[in-house]
């Protein structure tokens, strides 16, 4: 018999904070896991801790900072321009981190088993995203099958944002009662800038993540 608990892959950003709100509405027990993978915008780890505490859920930060030395990404390279194309994978943005989501799901799947969860929640999206191939439903479904085969489990991976654009994600956050927390506490900016509070939240306002979030909020206000 399936239980009613879930593990949320939680970065402390807009999408994962919205997913946390969604999970708290859907499941009786919710846990969160955050990864320190050598990201330049490590302020998201601080914000994730704050949000988890405010939401009253268990939270674990896992140090996998070694991963930064195994990948080529503007998110893990000091001084790299996140607005450029990826130096090796020219059809992808520089902010793409090879195999990151595969690693996140693998580790989260293991931790979910330890915590007795039959459900895993991830904020990946293939509608309003940055072109990352590991944010697509076909990838998530393949991961779910492989991880369950490899561990003899039937853990379900939920992706509530998969077919939503950023405006619809803001609306879902409001419907789940976490919009204020998304605006005030979540962090998405690739530059790690929390010095300026915009209408849509904190950020530099110029990086791809900020631009996507700003445009999404503008469109949300028109819904």
C-alpha positions as a Markdown table, in Angstrom:
| # | Residue | x | y | z |
|---|---|---|---|---|
| 1 | Unk | 0.0 | 0.0 | 0.0 |
| 2 | Unk | 1.3 | 3.4 | -0.9 |
| 3 | Unk | 1.9 | 6.0 | 1.8 |
| 4 | Unk | 1.1 | 9.7 | 1.8 |
| 5 | Unk | 4.5 | 11.2 | 2.1 |
| 6 | Unk | 6.8 | 12.9 | -0.3 |
| 7 | Unk | 10.4 | 14.1 | -0.8 |
| 8 | Unk | 10.7 | 17.5 | -2.5 |
| 9 | Unk | 13.9 | 18.3 | -4.5 |
| 10 | Unk | 14.3 | 21.8 | -3.1 |
| 11 | Unk | 16.6 | 24.5 | -4.4 |
| 12 | Unk | 15.0 | 27.4 | -2.7 |
| 13 | Unk | 14.0 | 28.9 | -6.0 |
| 14 | Unk | 10.6 | 29.9 | -7.4 |
| 15 | Unk | 9.8 | 26.6 | -8.9 |
| 16 | Unk | 10.8 | 24.3 | -6.0 |
| 17 | Unk | 9.1 | 26.6 | -3.5 |
| 18 | Unk | 5.9 | 26.4 | -5.5 |
| 19 | Unk | 6.3 | 22.6 | -5.6 |
| 20 | Unk | 6.8 | 22.6 | -1.9 |
| 21 | Unk | 3.5 | 24.5 | -1.4 |
| 22 | Unk | 1.8 | 22.0 | -3.8 |
| 23 | Unk | 3.2 | 19.0 | -2.0 |
| 24 | Unk | 2.1 | 20.3 | 1.4 |
| 25 | Unk | -1.5 | 20.5 | 0.0 |
| 26 | Unk | -1.3 | 17.0 | -1.5 |
| 27 | Unk | 0.7 | 14.9 | 1.1 |
| 28 | Unk | 0.4 | 14.4 | 4.8 |
| 29 | Unk | 4.2 | 14.3 | 5.4 |
| 30 | Unk | 6.8 | 16.3 | 3.4 |
| 31 | Unk | 10.5 | 16.3 | 3.5 |
| 32 | Unk | 13.0 | 18.4 | 1.5 |
| 33 | Unk | 16.5 | 17.9 | 0.2 |
| 34 | Unk | 18.8 | 20.6 | -1.2 |
| 35 | Unk | 22.1 | 20.1 | -3.0 |
| 36 | Unk | 25.3 | 22.2 | -2.6 |
| 37 | Unk | 26.9 | 21.3 | -6.0 |
| 38 | Unk | 29.4 | 24.2 | -6.2 |
| 39 | Unk | 26.9 | 26.6 | -7.7 |
| 40 | Unk | 28.0 | 30.2 | -7.8 |
| 41 | Unk | 24.6 | 31.4 | -6.6 |
| 42 | Unk | 25.0 | 29.5 | -3.3 |
| 43 | Unk | 22.7 | 32.1 | -1.6 |
| 44 | Unk | 19.9 | 29.8 | -2.7 |
| 45 | Unk | 21.1 | 27.3 | 0.0 |
| 46 | Unk | 20.5 | 30.0 | 2.7 |
| 47 | Unk | 17.1 | 30.8 | 1.3 |
| 48 | Unk | 16.1 | 27.1 | 1.1 |
| 49 | Unk | 16.9 | 26.7 | 4.7 |
| 50 | Unk | 14.8 | 29.7 | 5.6 |
| 51 | Unk | 11.8 | 28.6 | 3.6 |
| 52 | Unk | 11.9 | 25.0 | 4.9 |
| 53 | Unk | 12.0 | 26.4 | 8.5 |
| 54 | Unk | 9.1 | 28.7 | 7.8 |
| 55 | Unk | 7.1 | 25.9 | 6.2 |
| 56 | Unk | 7.8 | 23.6 | 9.1 |
| 57 | Unk | 9.3 | 20.7 | 7.0 |
| 58 | Unk | 12.4 | 18.7 | 7.5 |
| 59 | Unk | 15.3 | 19.9 | 5.4 |
| 60 | Unk | 18.7 | 18.4 | 4.6 |
| 61 | Unk | 21.5 | 20.1 | 2.6 |
| 62 | Unk | 23.8 | 17.5 | 0.9 |
| 63 | Unk | 27.3 | 18.6 | 0.0 |
| 64 | Unk | 28.2 | 17.3 | -3.5 |
| 65 | Unk | 30.5 | 20.3 | -4.3 |
| 66 | Unk | 32.9 | 17.8 | -6.0 |
| 67 | Unk | 30.4 | 17.8 | -8.8 |
| 68 | Unk | 31.5 | 21.3 | -9.9 |
| 69 | Unk | 34.9 | 19.8 | -10.9 |
| 70 | Unk | 33.3 | 17.2 | -13.2 |
| 71 | Unk | 31.1 | 19.5 | -15.4 |
| 72 | Unk | 31.4 | 22.6 | -17.6 |
| 73 | Unk | 28.8 | 25.1 | -16.7 |
| 74 | Unk | 28.6 | 28.9 | -16.2 |
| 75 | Unk | 26.8 | 28.1 | -12.9 |
| 76 | Unk | 29.9 | 26.4 | -11.5 |
| 77 | Unk | 32.6 | 28.4 | -13.2 |
| 78 | Unk | 33.7 | 31.7 | -11.5 |
| 79 | Unk | 33.3 | 34.7 | -13.7 |
| 80 | Unk | 31.5 | 32.9 | -16.5 |
| 81 | Unk | 28.8 | 34.7 | -18.5 |
| 82 | Unk | 25.5 | 32.9 | -17.9 |
| 83 | Unk | 24.0 | 34.7 | -20.9 |
| 84 | Unk | 26.2 | 33.0 | -23.4 |
| 85 | Unk | 25.8 | 29.7 | -25.1 |
| 86 | Unk | 27.4 | 26.6 | -23.5 |
| 87 | Unk | 31.1 | 26.4 | -24.5 |
| 88 | Unk | 30.8 | 22.7 | -25.6 |
| 89 | Unk | 27.1 | 22.1 | -26.2 |
| 90 | Unk | 26.4 | 25.0 | -28.6 |
| 91 | Unk | 22.6 | 24.3 | -28.8 |
| 92 | Unk | 22.3 | 24.8 | -25.0 |
| 93 | Unk | 22.7 | 27.9 | -22.7 |
| 94 | Unk | 25.9 | 28.3 | -20.7 |
| 95 | Unk | 23.9 | 27.8 | -17.5 |
| 96 | Unk | 23.2 | 24.1 | -18.4 |
| 97 | Unk | 24.8 | 21.8 | -15.9 |
| 98 | Unk | 25.4 | 18.3 | -17.5 |
| 99 | Unk | 23.7 | 15.5 | -15.7 |
| 100 | Unk | 22.7 | 17.6 | -12.7 |
| 101 | Unk | 19.1 | 16.6 | -12.6 |
| 102 | Unk | 20.0 | 13.0 | -13.1 |
| 103 | Unk | 22.2 | 13.2 | -10.0 |
| 104 | Unk | 19.6 | 15.2 | -8.0 |
| 105 | Unk | 16.9 | 12.7 | -8.8 |
| 106 | Unk | 19.1 | 9.7 | -8.0 |
| 107 | Unk | 20.2 | 11.0 | -4.6 |
| 108 | Unk | 16.7 | 12.3 | -3.8 |
| 109 | Unk | 15.2 | 8.9 | -4.7 |
| 110 | Unk | 17.7 | 7.2 | -2.3 |
| 111 | Unk | 16.9 | 9.6 | 0.5 |
| 112 | Unk | 13.1 | 9.2 | -0.1 |
| 113 | Unk | 13.5 | 5.5 | 0.5 |
| 114 | Unk | 15.4 | 6.2 | 3.7 |
| 115 | Unk | 12.6 | 8.5 | 4.9 |
| 116 | Unk | 9.9 | 6.1 | 3.9 |
| 117 | Unk | 8.5 | 8.2 | 1.1 |
| 118 | Unk | 6.7 | 6.7 | -1.9 |
| 119 | Unk | 6.6 | 10.1 | -3.8 |
| 120 | Unk | 9.3 | 12.4 | -5.1 |
| 121 | Unk | 8.4 | 16.0 | -6.3 |
| 122 | Unk | 10.6 | 18.0 | -8.7 |
| 123 | Unk | 10.1 | 21.4 | -10.1 |
| 124 | Unk | 11.3 | 20.7 | -13.7 |
| 125 | Unk | 9.4 | 22.1 | -16.6 |
| 126 | Unk | 9.5 | 21.8 | -20.4 |
| 127 | Unk | 7.2 | 24.7 | -21.2 |
| 128 | Unk | 8.8 | 27.9 | -19.9 |
| 129 | Unk | 12.4 | 26.7 | -19.4 |
| 130 | Unk | 16.0 | 27.5 | -20.5 |
| 131 | Unk | 16.3 | 24.7 | -23.0 |
| 132 | Unk | 17.7 | 22.1 | -20.6 |
| 133 | Unk | 17.1 | 18.6 | -22.0 |
| 134 | Unk | 16.9 | 17.1 | -18.4 |
| 135 | Unk | 13.8 | 19.2 | -17.7 |
| 136 | Unk | 11.6 | 17.2 | -20.1 |
| 137 | Unk | 8.9 | 14.7 | -19.2 |
| 138 | Unk | 10.6 | 12.0 | -21.4 |
| 139 | Unk | 13.7 | 12.4 | -19.2 |
| 140 | Unk | 11.8 | 12.3 | -15.9 |
| 141 | Unk | 9.9 | 9.2 | -17.0 |
| 142 | Unk | 13.0 | 7.4 | -18.0 |
| 143 | Unk | 14.7 | 8.3 | -14.7 |
| 144 | Unk | 11.7 | 7.1 | -12.8 |
| 145 | Unk | 11.7 | 3.7 | -14.6 |
| 146 | Unk | 15.5 | 3.3 | -14.2 |
| 147 | Unk | 15.6 | 4.2 | -10.5 |
| 148 | Unk | 12.7 | 2.0 | -9.6 |
| 149 | Unk | 14.2 | -0.9 | -11.5 |
| 150 | Unk | 17.5 | -0.4 | -9.8 |
| 151 | Unk | 16.0 | -0.3 | -6.3 |
| 152 | Unk | 13.0 | -2.6 | -6.6 |
| 153 | Unk | 10.7 | 0.3 | -5.7 |
| 154 | Unk | 7.5 | 1.9 | -7.1 |
| 155 | Unk | 8.3 | 5.5 | -6.2 |
| 156 | Unk | 6.4 | 8.1 | -8.2 |
| 157 | Unk | 8.1 | 11.3 | -9.5 |
| 158 | Unk | 5.6 | 14.2 | -9.6 |
| 159 | Unk | 6.3 | 17.2 | -11.8 |
| 160 | Unk | 3.5 | 19.7 | -11.1 |
| 161 | Unk | 5.1 | 22.4 | -13.2 |
| 162 | Unk | 5.9 | 20.3 | -16.3 |
| 163 | Unk | 3.4 | 21.9 | -18.6 |
| 164 | Unk | 3.0 | 25.3 | -17.0 |
| 165 | Unk | 4.6 | 28.6 | -18.1 |
| 166 | Unk | 6.1 | 31.0 | -15.6 |
| 167 | Unk | 2.9 | 33.0 | -15.3 |
| 168 | Unk | 0.9 | 29.8 | -14.5 |
| 169 | Unk | 3.6 | 28.9 | -12.0 |
| 170 | Unk | 3.0 | 32.2 | -10.2 |
| 171 | Unk | -0.7 | 31.4 | -10.2 |
| 172 | Unk | -0.1 | 27.9 | -8.8 |
| 173 | Unk | 2.0 | 29.5 | -6.0 |
| 174 | Unk | -0.9 | 31.8 | -5.2 |
| 175 | Unk | -3.4 | 28.9 | -5.3 |
| 176 | Unk | -1.2 | 26.9 | -2.9 |
| 177 | Unk | -0.8 | 29.9 | -0.5 |
| 178 | Unk | 3.0 | 30.4 | -1.1 |
| 179 | Unk | 3.1 | 33.4 | -3.5 |
| 180 | Unk | 4.3 | 35.8 | -0.8 |
| 181 | Unk | 7.0 | 33.4 | 0.1 |
| 182 | Unk | 8.0 | 33.0 | -3.5 |
| 183 | Unk | 8.3 | 36.7 | -3.9 |
| 184 | Unk | 10.1 | 37.5 | -0.7 |
| 185 | Unk | 12.2 | 34.4 | 0.2 |
| 186 | Unk | 12.8 | 32.3 | -2.9 |
| 187 | Unk | 16.0 | 32.9 | -5.0 |
| 188 | Unk | 16.3 | 32.3 | -8.7 |
| 189 | Unk | 19.0 | 34.8 | -9.9 |
| 190 | Unk | 22.1 | 33.2 | -11.3 |
| 191 | Unk | 24.2 | 36.0 | -10.1 |
| 192 | Unk | 23.2 | 35.4 | -6.5 |
| 193 | Unk | 22.1 | 39.0 | -6.1 |
| 194 | Unk | 19.6 | 39.8 | -3.3 |
| 195 | Unk | 20.4 | 43.5 | -3.0 |
| 196 | Unk | 17.4 | 44.7 | -5.1 |
| 197 | Unk | 13.7 | 43.8 | -4.4 |
| 198 | Unk | 11.7 | 43.9 | -7.6 |
| 199 | Unk | 8.0 | 43.4 | -7.9 |
| 200 | Unk | 8.7 | 39.8 | -8.8 |
| 201 | Unk | 11.3 | 39.2 | -6.1 |
| 202 | Unk | 15.0 | 39.6 | -5.5 |
| 203 | Unk | 17.6 | 39.4 | -8.3 |
| 204 | Unk | 20.0 | 41.2 | -10.6 |
| 205 | Unk | 17.3 | 41.7 | -13.2 |
| 206 | Unk | 19.6 | 41.0 | -16.1 |
| 207 | Unk | 20.5 | 37.3 | -16.0 |
| 208 | Unk | 18.3 | 34.8 | -18.0 |
| 209 | Unk | 16.7 | 33.5 | -14.8 |
| 210 | Unk | 15.7 | 37.0 | -13.7 |
| 211 | Unk | 14.4 | 37.9 | -17.1 |
| 212 | Unk | 12.3 | 34.7 | -17.3 |
| 213 | Unk | 10.9 | 35.3 | -13.8 |
| 214 | Unk | 10.2 | 39.0 | -14.4 |
| 215 | Unk | 8.4 | 38.3 | -17.7 |
| 216 | Unk | 6.4 | 35.5 | -16.0 |
| 217 | Unk | 5.2 | 37.8 | -13.2 |
| 218 | Unk | 4.3 | 40.5 | -15.7 |
| 219 | Unk | 2.2 | 37.9 | -17.6 |
| 220 | Unk | 0.7 | 36.5 | -14.3 |
| 221 | Unk | -0.7 | 40.0 | -13.4 |
| 222 | Unk | -2.6 | 39.9 | -16.7 |
| 223 | Unk | -4.3 | 36.6 | -16.0 |
